[in-house]
C-alpha cells in the first residue's frame, strides 16, 4: 500500500474533537457547597429577608459573580494549549478596577470622620479568612472541572480556578452572612479574599492540574 493510501485510510471517518468544557454540574456543586459551608460554618444572618430587598446586596453579588465568570473564562482559556488569555484577563482586571474606582468615589464623598468606618466596616478582620474557609470547601469540584482540560500552564490555570472558587465563595458569603455592603469594603476585602484564593490555587494547580 502506498503511503498516501495508508494516510487516507487512517484518516477516513475521523471527526474533529470537540473542545473540552467545564462540567456545569461540578460548578453547580461548588456553588451548593459554598452555600452549605456558609450556612453551617458561619450561619445565615437574621436580617437576610430585609437585605434581599436592598440594591446594595444585588450590586455586591453582581461584582463577585462577574469575577467568578471572568475567572472561569480565564481558567478555560488557560486550560487549552496555546489559547489567548488576554480577553478574560482584561475583563477580570476591568471588573476590579471599576469596583475600586467606585469605592474611592464613595470614600471621597463620605464625611472625613466616617471614612474609616465605610472602608473597614465591623468585619474587615474576618472577611478574608471567611472567604478562604468557604472557598476551601468549594475548591474540589472546581478543580475537578479544571482537570477535564489540558492546561500546559497549570499555575496560571490554578490561579484562575482558585480565584473563581474564591469569587463563588464570596458570593455565598456576601449574600447569606456578611452585613457589609459599602463599595469600599467590598472592593478591598472581598477582592483580597478572592486574590488570596487565587494564589492558593496557583500553588495547588502545579500539582492538581498536572497531566
Secondary structure, 3 states (H helix, E strand, C coil): CCHHHHHHHHHCCCCCCCCCCCCHHHHHHHHHHHHHHHHHHHCCCCCHHHHCCCHHHHHHHHHHHHHHHHHHHHHHHHCCCCCCCHHHHHHHHHHHHHHHHHHHHHHHHCCHHHHHHHHHCCCHHHHHHHHHHHHHHHHHHHHHHHCCCCCCCHHHHHHHHHHHHHHHHHHHHHHHCCCCCCHHHHHHHHHHHHHHHHHHHHHHHHHHCCC
